[in-house]
Amino acid sequence: MVSSNDLYKQDLAHYLPVFNRLPPVITHGKGALLYDVEGNEYLDLVAGIAVNALGHSHPELIKAQQGQLNKLTHISNAYLNLPQLDLSIKLKELSGLDRVFFSNSGAESIEGAVKIARKYATSNSKGVTIVSAEGGFHGRTYAAIAMGKSAMQEGFGPMPSHFEKVPFNNIEAITQRVEQNPTDIAAIIVEPIQGEGGIKPATKGYLSSLRQLCDEHNIVLIFDEVQTGVGRTGKWFAKDHYNIQPDIITMAKGLGGGVPIGAILCAEKVSLTLDKGDHGTTFGGNPFACATALAVIDIIAKDRLLQHVTTVGSWLIDQLQNIKSPYIKDIRGMGFMIGIEMDRPSRPLLFAFLDSGIMVNATAGNVIRLVPPLITTQEQLSHFIAKFSEILATLTDIPTNS
Ligand SMILES: *Cc1c(COP(=O)(O)O)cnc(C)c1O
């Protein structure tokens, strides 16, 4: 039998050494369960990092995908394709925004959003500075790393200019920055709930202050909903928890249920400054990806998964809060986007979880991130709670040097 270990040794000789991969080599999945080359089963509470909204090999999704594969996979945006038209209409309806552009990933949606915001600002004789929040994550392209943690920039300079950061959830800091020179700011970009940053929800006051500042000074407000979109938090968009409408939304992760697709949704106002040839993509919005995303959205609606994520998500947060452990520092999140902040680095804990047949994710140093498929059952999450309690019981106090 092949072992995960042998396959890893091969991988080390081939792939760029940029991922510190975890041990199991996964071959297939069913629902919220995954199986590795050695036949082990895992409960998947990562969902390919908030991607597999419907879990793995969902029969209805596969059926829709097969139907599209039998017709058309790709045609280029030189021609209209019907799934793209339907998906544009659907996303406008769900978001309340006016125009749509399709990309293939989160970072690509971010790049497009920055371009749109800068074109709008330039057309309005404004400066081009993009202000982002500390602790935010927007992907790995140049514009995206310019907005992200400085650790991601090291060795890759020079960074594109006119990107600035302010502390997250700090109304005073952003107000001060805007009022100091409002005309040089093209856009403010923020995740309504920081994902990679450790599942940190924005406060309602913070997002409404951003909306107000942007309205006052004709600044484009961008919500990066790459991780929070498509039902992840129990609503189609995290913005719906706050009742705040940004000028641009970026999407990706959950949208294609595992097939790469991203989207930029924008208000008519900002889209009007764009001309033919200003932006483009070869693969973005291809009929296969769009038919897949349409099916993902249809299934979420038909199976009432938003309601499921809302009720089971609050139940899960309650269960976690009921665990009395000195090693848990905080529980945060909404729906199926939950962070458990530990008193210690979270990555070493992933191995104990894997030994218990559970996949969770580690982020922001001390945080265990749960972003399970939206179809994960309460029973499966109960099993996770039991295993987590067992793991907590094996932990000991972190030795202190005092
Ligand atoms: C994952 C993520 C991105 C980047 O998406 P990619 O598809 O990896 O490029 C951007 N923004 C947020 C909020 C994300 O979580």
The ligand as an ORCA input file, in Angstrom:
! r2SCAN-3c Opt
* xyz 0 1
  C      -8.424     33.529      0.676
  C      -8.665     34.979      0.643
  C      -8.196     35.772     -0.421
  C      -7.346     35.222     -1.529
  O      -7.997     34.267     -2.290
  P      -7.160     33.352     -3.309
  O      -8.221     32.616     -4.058
  O      -6.282     32.472     -2.485
  O      -6.381     34.265     -4.175
  C      -8.543     37.111     -0.424
  N      -9.278     37.654      0.564
  C      -9.736     36.922      1.606
  C     -10.562     37.580      2.662
  C      -9.428     35.564      1.689
  O      -9.855     34.854      2.737
*
